[in-house]
Amino acid sequence: MAGKTLTRMDLSEAVFREVGLSRNESAQLVESVLNHISDALVRGETVKISSFGTFSVRDKAARIGRNPKTGEEVPISPRRVLTFRPSHLMKERVAAGNKR
Amino acid sequence: MIRSELIQKIADENPHLYHRDVERIVNTIFEEIIEAMARGDRVELRGFGAFSVKKREARIGRNPRTGESVQVEEKYVPFFKTGKLLRDRLNGKQE
């Protein structure tokens, strides 16, 4: 496995190459995309990007947890968690690309 | 929200850009993430989350209907971990 890590910079570089806006504007657009997705999720919406995947927010009930080191019981408050379900296309491409 | 609504929001904020360019921008971002994972790379977007690839070991599976054993080969699957800032925002904590 290659094991490289890409960041926002690599995504804005790709936008820069693809559309020919300035690097600065490309970076701002990447940021706007991430912000719009985050804002929709915070509002409780599901974000469904066809051929990429679906981000959805789930409510988790309160439960009693345990500190694994001390065995002490601690209450875990109810919370909202984000799950991402990759599309079939993404799963196929990731499986095919990493196959030895 | 779906892809076309996301594109529309970005287009509304950037009236100086052609709609088809906004489409290309949004599509490029998602495409780049998939391509990175197909190479086995990680994409780390601080505050939002990280996309990575996990290996699922080969195992003996079972056909749930017939009970028959089948060899399942190792495979690589996409994985997303929510970033701290977004996780906090989902739970009403402000930065």
N, CA and C atoms of all chains as a GROMACS GRO file, in nm:
protein
  585
    1MET      N    1   0.084  -0.120   0.000
    1MET     CA    2   0.000   0.000   0.000
    1MET      C    3   0.088   0.125   0.000
    2ALA      N    4   0.047   0.225  -0.077
    2ALA     CA    5   0.129   0.346  -0.091
    2ALA      C    6   0.141   0.420   0.042
    3GLY      N    7   0.027   0.434   0.113
    3GLY     CA    8   0.032   0.493   0.246
    3GLY      C    9   0.060   0.642   0.253
    4LYS      N   10   0.034   0.714   0.147
    4LYS     CA   11   0.049   0.859   0.149
    4LYS      C   12  -0.075   0.921   0.215
    5THR      N   13  -0.060   1.042   0.269
    5THR     CA   14  -0.176   1.113   0.323
    5THR      C   15  -0.199   1.241   0.245
    6LEU      N   16  -0.320   1.253   0.190
    6LEU     CA   17  -0.356   1.376   0.119
    6LEU      C   18  -0.428   1.470   0.215
    7THR      N   19  -0.421   1.598   0.187
    7THR     CA   20  -0.487   1.697   0.271
    7THR      C   21  -0.571   1.789   0.183
    8ARG      N   22  -0.630   1.890   0.247
    8ARG     CA   23  -0.704   1.994   0.174
    8ARG      C   24  -0.620   2.050   0.060
    9MET      N   25  -0.489   2.065   0.086
    9MET     CA   26  -0.401   2.122  -0.015
    9MET      C   27  -0.402   2.042  -0.145
   10ASP      N   28  -0.401   1.910  -0.131
   10ASP     CA   29  -0.401   1.824  -0.251
   10ASP      C   30  -0.534   1.836  -0.325
   11LEU      N   31  -0.645   1.850  -0.249
   11LEU     CA   32  -0.774   1.864  -0.314
   11LEU      C   33  -0.782   1.998  -0.387
   12SER      N   34  -0.730   2.105  -0.324
   12SER     CA   35  -0.738   2.234  -0.393
   12SER      C   36  -0.644   2.238  -0.512
   13GLU      N   37  -0.533   2.166  -0.503
   13GLU     CA   38  -0.442   2.157  -0.617
   13GLU      C   39  -0.513   2.088  -0.736
   14ALA      N   40  -0.591   1.986  -0.705
   14ALA     CA   41  -0.666   1.915  -0.810
   14ALA      C   42  -0.770   2.008  -0.874
   15VAL      N   43  -0.837   2.088  -0.792
   15VAL     CA   44  -0.936   2.183  -0.843
   15VAL      C   45  -0.866   2.289  -0.929
   16PHE      N   46  -0.752   2.335  -0.880
   16PHE     CA   47  -0.671   2.434  -0.953
   16PHE      C   48  -0.633   2.381  -1.092
   17ARG      N   49  -0.586   2.256  -1.099
   17ARG     CA   50  -0.548   2.196  -1.227
   17ARG      C   51  -0.667   2.177  -1.318
   18GLU      N   52  -0.781   2.141  -1.260
   18GLU     CA   53  -0.900   2.106  -1.338
   18GLU      C   54  -0.969   2.230  -1.397
   19VAL      N   55  -0.979   2.337  -1.319
   19VAL     CA   56  -1.063   2.448  -1.361
   19VAL      C   57  -0.985   2.576  -1.394
   20GLY      N   58  -0.863   2.586  -1.345
   20GLY     CA   59  -0.783   2.703  -1.377
   20GLY      C   60  -0.823   2.830  -1.304
   21LEU      N   61  -0.875   2.815  -1.181
   21LEU     CA   62  -0.895   2.931  -1.095
   21LEU      C   63  -0.762   2.952  -1.021
   22SER      N   64  -0.754   3.058  -0.943
   22SER     CA   65  -0.630   3.078  -0.866
   22SER      C   66  -0.622   2.970  -0.758
   23ARG      N   67  -0.501   2.948  -0.707
   23ARG     CA   68  -0.484   2.849  -0.599
   23ARG      C   69  -0.566   2.890  -0.477
   24ASN      N   70  -0.567   3.021  -0.452
   24ASN     CA   71  -0.639   3.072  -0.337
   24ASN      C   72  -0.789   3.046  -0.347
   25GLU      N   73  -0.845   3.076  -0.465
   25GLU     CA   74  -0.988   3.054  -0.484
   25GLU      C   75  -1.022   2.905  -0.481
   26SER      N   76  -0.934   2.823  -0.538
   26SER     CA   77  -0.954   2.677  -0.536
   26SER      C   78  -0.962   2.628  -0.392
   27ALA      N   79  -0.873   2.677  -0.309
   27ALA     CA   80  -0.871   2.636  -0.168
   27ALA      C   81  -1.000   2.678  -0.099
   28GLN      N   82  -1.048   2.800  -0.130
   28GLN     CA   83  -1.172   2.847  -0.069
   28GLN      C   84  -1.292   2.762  -0.110
   29LEU      N   85  -1.292   2.718  -0.236
   29LEU     CA   86  -1.403   2.635  -0.284
   29LEU      C   87  -1.405   2.499  -0.215
   30VAL      N   88  -1.286   2.440  -0.194
   30VAL     CA   89  -1.279   2.313  -0.123
   30VAL      C   90  -1.336   2.331   0.017
   31GLU      N   91  -1.298   2.441   0.080
   31GLU     CA   92  -1.348   2.471   0.214
   31GLU      C   93  -1.500   2.489   0.214
   32SER      N   94  -1.554   2.560   0.115
   32SER     CA   95  -1.700   2.579   0.109
   32SER      C   96  -1.773   2.447   0.096
   33VAL      N   97  -1.720   2.358   0.014
   33VAL     CA   98  -1.785   2.227  -0.005
   33VAL      C   99  -1.791   2.154   0.129
   34LEU      N  100  -1.677   2.150   0.200
   34LEU     CA  101  -1.675   2.081   0.329
   34LEU      C  102  -1.768   2.149   0.429
   35ASN      N  103  -1.773   2.282   0.425
   35ASN     CA  104  -1.860   2.355   0.518
   35ASN      C  105  -2.008   2.329   0.491
   36HIS      N  106  -2.046   2.327   0.363
   36HIS     CA  107  -2.187   2.300   0.331
   36HIS      C  108  -2.228   2.161   0.374
   37ILE      N  109  -2.139   2.064   0.354
   37ILE     CA  110  -2.171   1.927   0.398
   37ILE      C  111  -2.185   1.925   0.550
   38SER      N  112  -2.089   1.984   0.620
   38SER     CA  113  -2.094   1.987   0.767
   38SER      C  114  -2.220   2.055   0.818
   39ASP      N  115  -2.253   2.171   0.760
   39ASP     CA  116  -2.370   2.246   0.807
   39ASP      C  117  -2.498   2.165   0.790
   40ALA      N  118  -2.510   2.097   0.675
   40ALA     CA  119  -2.630   2.015   0.652
   40ALA      C  120  -2.639   1.904   0.757
   41LEU      N  121  -2.525   1.842   0.787
   41LEU     CA  122  -2.524   1.734   0.886
   41LEU      C  123  -2.559   1.786   1.025
   42VAL      N  124  -2.506   1.904   1.059
   42VAL     CA  125  -2.536   1.963   1.190
   42VAL      C  126  -2.685   1.994   1.200
   43ARG      N  127  -2.748   2.032   1.087
   43ARG     CA  128  -2.894   2.054   1.087
   43ARG      C  129  -2.971   1.923   1.095
   44GLY      N  130  -2.899   1.811   1.090
   44GLY     CA  131  -2.963   1.680   1.100
   44GLY      C  132  -2.999   1.619   0.966
   45GLU      N  133  -2.956   1.684   0.857
   45GLU     CA  134  -2.985   1.629   0.724
   45GLU      C  135  -2.891   1.514   0.689
   46THR      N  136  -2.938   1.428   0.599
   46THR     CA  137  -2.852   1.325   0.541
   46THR      C  138  -2.790   1.386   0.415
   47VAL      N  139  -2.664   1.361   0.391
   47VAL     CA  140  -2.599   1.413   0.271
   47VAL      C  141  -2.564   1.296   0.180
   48LYS      N  142  -2.631   1.296   0.064
   48LYS     CA  143  -2.619   1.182  -0.025
   48LYS      C  144  -2.550   1.225  -0.154
   49ILE      N  145  -2.428   1.181  -0.173
   49ILE     CA  146  -2.353   1.218  -0.292
   49ILE      C  147  -2.348   1.094  -0.382
   50SER      N  148  -2.422   1.100  -0.491
   50SER     CA  149  -2.432   0.982  -0.577
   50SER      C  150  -2.294   0.940  -0.626
   51SER      N  151  -2.274   0.812  -0.637
   51SER     CA  152  -2.149   0.746  -0.676
   51SER      C  153  -2.030   0.779  -0.584
   52PHE      N  154  -2.057   0.844  -0.472
   52PHE     CA  155  -1.953   0.864  -0.370
   52PHE      C  156  -1.995   0.793  -0.241
   53GLY      N  157  -2.102   0.843  -0.180
   53GLY     CA  158  -2.149   0.778  -0.058
   53GLY      C  159  -2.249   0.865   0.016
   54THR      N  160  -2.295   0.817   0.130
   54THR     CA  161  -2.398   0.886   0.208
   54THR      C  162  -2.348   0.911   0.350
   55PHE      N  163  -2.356   1.037   0.392
   55PHE     CA  164  -2.326   1.072   0.530
   55PHE      C  165  -2.458   1.084   0.603
   56SER      N  166  -2.473   1.015   0.715
   56SER     CA  167  -2.596   1.034   0.790
   56SER      C  168  -2.567   1.045   0.939
   57VAL      N  169  -2.660   1.111   1.007
   57VAL     CA  170  -2.644   1.137   1.149
   57VAL      C  171  -2.737   1.043   1.224
   58ARG      N  172  -2.683   0.976   1.325
   58ARG     CA  173  -2.765   0.885   1.405
   58ARG      C  174  -2.764   0.928   1.550
   59ASP      N  175  -2.878   0.909   1.615
   59ASP     CA  176  -2.887   0.939   1.757
   59ASP      C  177  -2.853   0.816   1.838
   60LYS      N  178  -2.762   0.834   1.933
   60LYS     CA  179  -2.728   0.721   2.020
   60LYS      C  180  -2.786   0.748   2.158
   61ALA      N  181  -2.847   0.647   2.216
   61ALA     CA  182  -2.908   0.661   2.347
   61ALA      C  183  -2.801   0.665   2.456
   62ALA      N  184  -2.838   0.717   2.571
   62ALA     CA  185  -2.747   0.717   2.686
   62ALA      C  186  -2.724   0.572   2.729
   63ARG      N  187  -2.604   0.545   2.781
   63ARG     CA  188  -2.578   0.410   2.832
   63ARG      C  189  -2.472   0.419   2.941
   64ILE      N  190  -2.459   0.310   3.013
   64ILE     CA  191  -2.357   0.304   3.117
   64ILE      C  192  -2.230   0.247   3.056
   65GLY      N  193  -2.123   0.323   3.060
   65GLY     CA  194  -1.995   0.272   3.011
   65GLY      C  195  -1.911   0.229   3.128
   66ARG      N  196  -1.791   0.179   3.098
   66ARG     CA  197  -1.704   0.134   3.205
   66ARG      C  198  -1.562   0.176   3.171
   67ASN      N  199  -1.494   0.231   3.266
   67ASN     CA  200  -1.353   0.261   3.245
   67ASN      C  201  -1.279   0.128   3.244
   68PRO      N  202  -1.220   0.092   3.128
   68PRO     CA  203  -1.160  -0.042   3.118
   68PRO      C  204  -1.042  -0.061   3.212
   69LYS      N  205  -0.979   0.048   3.252
   69LYS     CA  206  -0.862   0.036   3.340
   69LYS      C  207  -0.905   0.014   3.484
   70THR      N  208  -1.002   0.093   3.531
   70THR     CA  209  -1.039   0.085   3.673
   70THR      C  210  -1.165   0.003   3.697
   71GLY      N  211  -1.240  -0.026   3.590
   71GLY     CA  212  -1.364  -0.101   3.607
   71GLY      C  213  -1.478  -0.014   3.657
   72GLU      N  214  -1.450   0.112   3.677
   72GLU     CA  215  -1.549   0.207   3.728
   72GLU      C  216  -1.660   0.232   3.628
   73GLU      N  217  -1.783   0.239   3.672
   73GLU     CA  218  -1.895   0.267   3.583
   73GLU      C  219  -1.908   0.418   3.561
   74VAL      N  220  -1.925   0.457   3.435
   74VAL     CA  221  -1.945   0.600   3.406
   74VAL      C  222  -2.062   0.616   3.310
   75PRO      N  223  -2.149   0.715   3.337
   75PRO     CA  224  -2.262   0.736   3.247
   75PRO      C  225  -2.212   0.798   3.115
   76ILE      N  226  -2.261   0.748   3.003
   76ILE     CA  227  -2.230   0.808   2.873
   76ILE      C  228  -2.357   0.877   2.825
   77SER      N  229  -2.349   1.007   2.804
   77SER     CA  230  -2.467   1.084   2.769
   77SER      C  231  -2.514   1.053   2.627
   78PRO      N  232  -2.641   1.080   2.596
   78PRO     CA  233  -2.689   1.056   2.461
   78PRO      C  234  -2.612   1.145   2.365
   79ARG      N  235  -2.585   1.100   2.244
   79ARG     CA  236  -2.508   1.181   2.151
   79ARG      C  237  -2.549   1.152   2.007
   80ARG      N  238  -2.507   1.244   1.920
   80ARG     CA  239  -2.531   1.225   1.778
   80ARG      C  240  -2.400   1.185   1.713
   81VAL      N  241  -2.403   1.080   1.633
   81VAL     CA  242  -2.282   1.036   1.564
   81VAL      C  243  -2.305   1.036   1.414
   82LEU      N  244  -2.194   1.054   1.342
   82LEU     CA  245  -2.199   1.059   1.197
   82LEU      C  246  -2.152   0.925   1.142
   83THR      N  247  -2.227   0.870   1.047
   83THR     CA  248  -2.177   0.749   0.982
   83THR      C  249  -2.168   0.777   0.832
   84PHE      N  250  -2.071   0.715   0.769
   84PHE     CA  251  -2.053   0.728   0.626
   84PHE      C  252  -2.070   0.592   0.563
   85ARG      N  253  -2.159   0.584   0.464
   85ARG     CA  254  -2.178   0.459   0.393
   85ARG      C  255  -2.130   0.479   0.249
   86PRO      N  256  -2.017   0.413   0.213
   86PRO     CA  257  -1.964   0.431   0.078
   86PRO      C  258  -2.057   0.374  -0.027
   87SER      N  259  -2.058   0.437  -0.146
   87SER     CA  260  -2.140   0.386  -0.255
   87SER      C  261  -2.079   0.257  -0.307
   88HIS      N  262  -2.158   0.184  -0.386
   88HIS     CA  263  -2.106   0.062  -0.448
   88HIS      C  264  -1.986   0.092  -0.534
   89LEU      N  265  -1.998   0.204  -0.608
   89LEU     CA  266  -1.890   0.241  -0.699
   89LEU      C  267  -1.761   0.266  -0.621
   90MET      N  268  -1.771   0.339  -0.510
   90MET     CA  269  -1.650   0.364  -0.430
   90MET      C  270  -1.594   0.233  -0.378
   91LYS      N  271  -1.680   0.146  -0.327
   91LYS     CA  272  -1.632   0.017  -0.274
   91LYS      C  273  -1.560  -0.063  -0.382
   92GLU      N  274  -1.620  -0.066  -0.500
   92GLU     CA  275  -1.559  -0.141  -0.610
   92GLU      C  276  -1.424  -0.084  -0.649
   93ARG      N  277  -1.418   0.049  -0.661
   93ARG     CA  278  -1.292   0.110  -0.704
   93ARG      C  279  -1.183   0.095  -0.599
   94VAL      N  280  -1.219   0.104  -0.473
   94VAL     CA  281  -1.120   0.089  -0.366
   94VAL      C  282  -1.073  -0.057  -0.359
   95ALA      N  283  -1.167  -0.151  -0.374
   95ALA     CA  284  -1.129  -0.293  -0.370
   95ALA      C  285  -1.039  -0.327  -0.489
   96ALA      N  286  -1.076  -0.279  -0.608
   96ALA     CA  287  -1.000  -0.311  -0.729
   96ALA      C  288  -0.861  -0.248  -0.725
   97GLY      N  289  -0.855  -0.123  -0.678
   97GLY     CA  290  -0.728  -0.051  -0.677
   97GLY      C  291  -0.626  -0.108  -0.580
   98ASN      N  292  -0.674  -0.170  -0.473
   98ASN     CA  293  -0.583  -0.220  -0.370
   98ASN      C  294  -0.555  -0.369  -0.382
   99LYS      N  295  -0.618  -0.431  -0.479
   99LYS     CA  296  -0.602  -0.576  -0.497
   99LYS      C  297  -0.459  -0.607  -0.540
  100ARG      N  298  -0.400  -0.710  -0.479
  100ARG     CA  299  -0.263  -0.745  -0.519
  100ARG      C  300  -0.264  -0.837  -0.640
  101MET      N  301  -2.952   1.648   0.177
  101MET     CA  302  -2.890   1.722   0.069
  101MET      C  303  -2.826   1.623  -0.029
  102ILE      N  304  -2.844   1.649  -0.155
  102ILE     CA  305  -2.783   1.563  -0.256
  102ILE      C  306  -2.681   1.643  -0.338
  103ARG      N  307  -2.605   1.573  -0.421
  103ARG     CA  308  -2.496   1.635  -0.495
  103ARG      C  309  -2.539   1.763  -0.569
  104SER      N  310  -2.655   1.756  -0.640
  104SER     CA  311  -2.698   1.872  -0.718
  104SER      C  312  -2.733   1.992  -0.630
  105GLU      N  313  -2.783   1.966  -0.509
  105GLU     CA  314  -2.814   2.077  -0.416
  105GLU      C  315  -2.686   2.140  -0.363
  106LEU      N  316  -2.588   2.057  -0.339
  106LEU     CA  317  -2.457   2.107  -0.295
  106LEU      C  318  -2.397   2.196  -0.404
  107ILE      N  319  -2.403   2.149  -0.527
  107ILE     CA  320  -2.352   2.227  -0.641
  107ILE      C  321  -2.426   2.360  -0.651
  108GLN      N  322  -2.557   2.356  -0.634
  108GLN     CA  323  -2.636   2.478  -0.642
  108GLN      C  324  -2.598   2.581  -0.535
  109LYS      N  325  -2.574   2.532  -0.414
  109LYS     CA  326  -2.534   2.622  -0.304
  109LYS      C  327  -2.401   2.691  -0.337
  110ILE      N  328  -2.307   2.613  -0.388
  110ILE     CA  329  -2.175   2.670  -0.422
  110ILE      C  330  -2.192   2.769  -0.538
  111ALA      N  331  -2.277   2.734  -0.634
  111ALA     CA  332  -2.300   2.821  -0.749
  111ALA      C  333  -2.362   2.954  -0.703
  112ASP      N  334  -2.459   2.947  -0.610
  112ASP     CA  335  -2.524   3.069  -0.559
  112ASP      C  336  -2.423   3.163  -0.491
  113GLU      N  337  -2.326   3.102  -0.423
  113GLU     CA  338  -2.226   3.185  -0.353
  113GLU      C  339  -2.120   3.242  -0.447
  114ASN      N  340  -2.110   3.183  -0.566
  114ASN     CA  341  -2.006   3.224  -0.660
  114ASN      C  342  -2.065   3.260  -0.797
  115PRO      N  343  -2.140   3.370  -0.801
  115PRO     CA  344  -2.210   3.407  -0.926
  115PRO      C  345  -2.114   3.434  -1.042
  116HIS      N  346  -1.986   3.455  -1.013
  116HIS     CA  347  -1.890   3.480  -1.121
  116HIS      C  348  -1.846   3.352  -1.191
  117LEU      N  349  -1.884   3.234  -1.136
  117LEU     CA  350  -1.842   3.108  -1.198
  117LEU      C  351  -1.955   3.049  -1.281
  118TYR      N  352  -1.917   2.986  -1.393
  118TYR     CA  353  -2.016   2.913  -1.473
  118TYR      C  354  -2.066   2.794  -1.393
  119HIS      N  355  -2.194   2.764  -1.410
  119HIS     CA  356  -2.251   2.650  -1.338
  119HIS      C  357  -2.175   2.521  -1.370
  120ARG      N  358  -2.135   2.505  -1.497
  120ARG     CA  359  -2.066   2.380  -1.533
  120ARG      C  360  -1.928   2.373  -1.468
  121ASP      N  361  -1.866   2.488  -1.440
  121ASP     CA  362  -1.738   2.485  -1.370
  121ASP      C  363  -1.756   2.447  -1.223
  122VAL      N  364  -1.865   2.495  -1.162
  122VAL     CA  365  -1.893   2.457  -1.024
  122VAL      C  366  -1.915   2.305  -1.017
  123GLU      N  367  -1.986   2.252  -1.116
  123GLU     CA  368  -2.003   2.107  -1.122
  123GLU      C  369  -1.870   2.034  -1.128
  124ARG      N  370  -1.783   2.085  -1.213
  124ARG     CA  371  -1.651   2.022  -1.227
  124ARG      C  372  -1.571   2.031  -1.097
  125ILE      N  373  -1.581   2.144  -1.030
  125ILE     CA  374  -1.507   2.163  -0.904
  125ILE      C  375  -1.554   2.061  -0.800
  126VAL      N  376  -1.686   2.054  -0.782
  126VAL     CA  377  -1.741   1.963  -0.681
  126VAL      C  378  -1.708   1.818  -0.717
  127ASN      N  379  -1.726   1.784  -0.845
  127ASN     CA  380  -1.698   1.647  -0.887
  127ASN      C  381  -1.550   1.612  -0.871
  128THR      N  382  -1.463   1.707  -0.900
  128THR     CA  383  -1.318   1.684  -0.886
  128THR      C  384  -1.282   1.649  -0.741
  129ILE      N  385  -1.343   1.719  -0.648
  129ILE     CA  386  -1.312   1.694  -0.507
  129ILE      C  387  -1.346   1.550  -0.468
  130PHE      N  388  -1.468   1.507  -0.504
  130PHE     CA  389  -1.506   1.370  -0.469
  130PHE      C  390  -1.425   1.267  -0.546
  131GLU      N  391  -1.398   1.297  -0.672
  131GLU     CA  392  -1.320   1.205  -0.755
  131GLU      C  393  -1.179   1.187  -0.699
  132GLU      N  394  -1.120   1.297  -0.656
  132GLU     CA  395  -0.984   1.295  -0.601
  132GLU      C  396  -0.977   1.207  -0.475
  133ILE      N  397  -1.081   1.214  -0.393
  133ILE     CA  398  -1.084   1.133  -0.271
  133ILE      C  399  -1.093   0.984  -0.307
  134ILE      N  400  -1.178   0.951  -0.403
  134ILE     CA  401  -1.190   0.810  -0.443
  134ILE      C  402  -1.058   0.761  -0.503
  135GLU      N  403  -0.998   0.842  -0.590
  135GLU     CA  404  -0.872   0.801  -0.653
  135GLU      C  405  -0.763   0.777  -0.548
  136ALA      N  406  -0.757   0.864  -0.449
  136ALA     CA  407  -0.656   0.848  -0.343
  136ALA      C  408  -0.677   0.714  -0.273
  137MET      N  409  -0.800   0.684  -0.235
  137MET     CA  410  -0.827   0.559  -0.165
  137MET      C  411  -0.802   0.438  -0.254
  138ALA      N  412  -0.827   0.452  -0.384
  138ALA     CA  413  -0.802   0.340  -0.476
  138ALA      C  414  -0.652   0.312  -0.486
  139ARG      N  415  -0.568   0.414  -0.458
  139ARG     CA  416  -0.423   0.393  -0.455
  139ARG      C  417  -0.377   0.342  -0.319
  140GLY      N  418  -0.469   0.339  -0.223
  140GLY     CA  419  -0.433   0.298  -0.088
  140GLY      C  420  -0.391   0.415   0.000
  141ASP      N  421  -0.412   0.538  -0.049
  141ASP     CA  422  -0.376   0.657   0.029
  141ASP      C  423  -0.490   0.696   0.123
  142ARG      N  424  -0.457   0.783   0.217
  142ARG     CA  425  -0.552   0.839   0.313
  142ARG      C  426  -0.582   0.983   0.275
  143VAL      N  427  -0.700   1.031   0.306
  143VAL     CA  428  -0.730   1.173   0.285
  143VAL      C  429  -0.775   1.230   0.418
  144GLU      N  430  -0.692   1.320   0.473
  144GLU     CA  431  -0.721   1.373   0.605
  144GLU      C  432  -0.766   1.518   0.595
  145LEU      N  433  -0.890   1.543   0.631
  145LEU     CA  434  -0.946   1.677   0.622
  145LEU      C  435  -0.976   1.723   0.764
  146ARG      N  436  -0.877   1.789   0.824
  146ARG     CA  437  -0.886   1.833   0.964
  146ARG      C  438  -1.017   1.904   0.994
  147GLY      N  439  -1.079   1.863   1.103
  147GLY     CA  440  -1.204   1.926   1.145
  147GLY      C  441  -1.326   1.861   1.083
  148PHE      N  442  -1.306   1.800   0.966
  148PHE     CA  443  -1.418   1.734   0.897
  148PHE      C  444  -1.411   1.583   0.921
  149GLY      N  445  -1.301   1.523   0.880
  149GLY     CA  446  -1.285   1.380   0.900
  149GLY      C  447  -1.178   1.324   0.810
  150ALA      N  448  -1.154   1.194   0.819
  150ALA     CA  449  -1.050   1.131   0.738
  150ALA      C  450  -1.104   1.007   0.667
  151PHE      N  451  -1.071   0.998   0.539
  151PHE     CA  452  -1.106   0.880   0.460
  151PHE      C  453  -0.983   0.791   0.453
  152SER      N  454  -1.000   0.663   0.482
  152SER     CA  455  -0.887   0.571   0.474
  152SER      C  456  -0.936   0.436   0.422
  153VAL      N  457  -0.841   0.347   0.402
  153VAL     CA  458  -0.873   0.215   0.348
  153VAL      C  459  -0.839   0.112   0.454
  154LYS      N  460  -0.931   0.023   0.482
  154LYS     CA  461  -0.905  -0.082   0.580
  154LYS      C  462  -0.901  -0.217   0.510
  155LYS      N  463  -0.812  -0.302   0.563
  155LYS     CA  464  -0.801  -0.436   0.506
  155LYS      C  465  -0.893  -0.532   0.582
  156ARG      N  466  -0.970  -0.608   0.508
  156ARG     CA  467  -1.051  -0.713   0.569
  156ARG      C  468  -0.983  -0.845   0.535
  157GLU      N  469  -0.941  -0.919   0.638
  157GLU     CA  470  -0.869  -1.044   0.616
  157GLU      C  471  -0.957  -1.148   0.547
  158ALA      N  472  -0.892  -1.240   0.480
  158ALA     CA  473  -0.962  -1.353   0.421
  158ALA      C  474  -1.028  -1.432   0.533
  159ARG      N  475  -1.143  -1.488   0.508
  159ARG     CA  476  -1.211  -1.565   0.612
  159ARG      C  477  -1.297  -1.672   0.549
  160ILE      N  478  -1.341  -1.764   0.634
  160ILE     CA  479  -1.436  -1.864   0.587
  160ILE      C  480  -1.574  -1.807   0.616
  161GLY      N  481  -1.649  -1.781   0.511
  161GLY     CA  482  -1.784  -1.730   0.530
  161GLY      C  483  -1.882  -1.846   0.520
  162ARG      N  484  -2.006  -1.811   0.538
  162ARG     CA  485  -2.108  -1.914   0.532
  162ARG      C  486  -2.228  -1.859   0.456
  163ASN      N  487  -2.281  -1.934   0.366
  163ASN     CA  488  -2.403  -1.895   0.298
  163ASN      C  489  -2.516  -1.908   0.401
  164PRO      N  490  -2.576  -1.796   0.439
  164PRO     CA  491  -2.676  -1.804   0.548
  164PRO      C  492  -2.797  -1.889   0.513
  165ARG      N  493  -2.824  -1.904   0.384
  165ARG     CA  494  -2.941  -1.982   0.346
  165ARG      C  495  -2.913  -2.133   0.353
  166THR      N  496  -2.798  -2.173   0.297
  166THR     CA  497  -2.770  -2.316   0.288
  166THR      C  498  -2.678  -2.365   0.399
  167GLY      N  499  -2.608  -2.271   0.468
  167GLY     CA  500  -2.514  -2.313   0.572
  167GLY      C  501  -2.381  -2.359   0.515
  168GLU      N  502  -2.369  -2.352   0.383
  168GLU     CA  503  -2.249  -2.398   0.315
  168GLU      C  504  -2.130  -2.304   0.340
  169SER      N  505  -2.010  -2.358   0.364
  169SER     CA  506  -1.891  -2.275   0.385
  169SER      C  507  -1.837  -2.224   0.253
  170VAL      N  508  -1.797  -2.097   0.252
  170VAL     CA  509  -1.733  -2.043   0.132
  170VAL      C  510  -1.609  -1.964   0.172
  171GLN      N  511  -1.505  -1.973   0.091
  171GLN     CA  512  -1.384  -1.896   0.116
  171GLN      C  513  -1.407  -1.752   0.072
  172VAL      N  514  -1.390  -1.656   0.163
  172VAL     CA  515  -1.402  -1.514   0.126
  172VAL      C  516  -1.260  -1.458   0.122
  173GLU      N  517  -1.220  -1.400   0.010
  173GLU     CA  518  -1.085  -1.348  -0.005
  173GLU      C  519  -1.065  -1.218   0.072
  174GLU      N  520  -0.939  -1.186   0.102
  174GLU     CA  521  -0.911  -1.058   0.167
  174GLU      C  522  -0.954  -0.946   0.075
  175LYS      N  523  -0.999  -0.837   0.135
  175LYS     CA  524  -1.035  -0.723   0.052
  175LYS      C  525  -1.013  -0.593   0.125
  176TYR      N  526  -1.015  -0.483   0.050
  176TYR     CA  527  -0.991  -0.352   0.105
  176TYR      C  528  -1.121  -0.271   0.096
  177VAL      N  529  -1.156  -0.208   0.206
  177VAL     CA  530  -1.282  -0.132   0.210
  177VAL      C  531  -1.260   0.012   0.253
  178PRO      N  532  -1.341   0.107   0.200
  178PRO     CA  533  -1.329   0.246   0.240
  178PRO      C  534  -1.380   0.266   0.382
  179PHE      N  535  -1.318   0.360   0.453
  179PHE     CA  536  -1.357   0.388   0.591
  179PHE      C  537  -1.351   0.537   0.616
  180PHE      N  538  -1.448   0.591   0.690
  180PHE     CA  539  -1.449   0.734   0.723
  180PHE      C  540  -1.455   0.751   0.873
  181LYS      N  541  -1.365   0.834   0.925
  181LYS     CA  542  -1.370   0.866   1.067
  181LYS      C  543  -1.400   1.015   1.082
  182THR      N  544  -1.504   1.047   1.157
  182THR     CA  545  -1.545   1.187   1.175
  182THR      C  546  -1.438   1.266   1.251
  183GLY      N  547  -1.413   1.387   1.207
  183GLY     CA  548  -1.317   1.473   1.274
  183GLY      C  549  -1.373   1.528   1.404
  184LYS      N  550  -1.283   1.572   1.492
  184LYS     CA  551  -1.323   1.616   1.625
  184LYS      C  552  -1.417   1.737   1.620
  185LEU      N  553  -1.382   1.835   1.538
  185LEU     CA  554  -1.463   1.957   1.533
  185LEU      C  555  -1.606   1.927   1.489
  186LEU      N  556  -1.619   1.845   1.384
  186LEU     CA  557  -1.753   1.812   1.334
  186LEU      C  558  -1.830   1.729   1.437
  187ARG      N  559  -1.760   1.636   1.501
  187ARG     CA  560  -1.825   1.554   1.605
  187ARG      C  561  -1.878   1.644   1.716
  188ASP      N  562  -1.797   1.743   1.756
  188ASP     CA  563  -1.842   1.835   1.860
  188ASP      C  564  -1.958   1.921   1.812
  189ARG      N  565  -1.951   1.966   1.688
  189ARG     CA  566  -2.061   2.049   1.636
  189ARG      C  567  -2.191   1.971   1.631
  190LEU      N  568  -2.184   1.843   1.598
  190LEU     CA  569  -2.305   1.760   1.592
  190LEU      C  570  -2.370   1.752   1.729
  191ASN      N  571  -2.289   1.768   1.832
  191ASN     CA  572  -2.341   1.759   1.967
  191ASN      C  573  -2.355   1.895   2.034
  192GLY      N  574  -2.367   1.997   1.949
  192GLY     CA  575  -2.400   2.129   1.999
  192GLY      C  576  -2.288   2.206   2.067
  193LYS      N  577  -2.165   2.152   2.060
  193LYS     CA  578  -2.054   2.226   2.120
  193LYS      C  579  -1.997   2.320   2.014
  194GLN      N  580  -1.974   2.441   2.053
  194GLN     CA  581  -1.913   2.535   1.958
  194GLN      C  582  -1.762   2.529   1.970
  195GLU      N  583  -1.694   2.564   1.862
  195GLU     CA  584  -1.547   2.565   1.862
  195GLU      C  585  -1.495   2.664   1.967
   0.00000   0.00000   0.00000
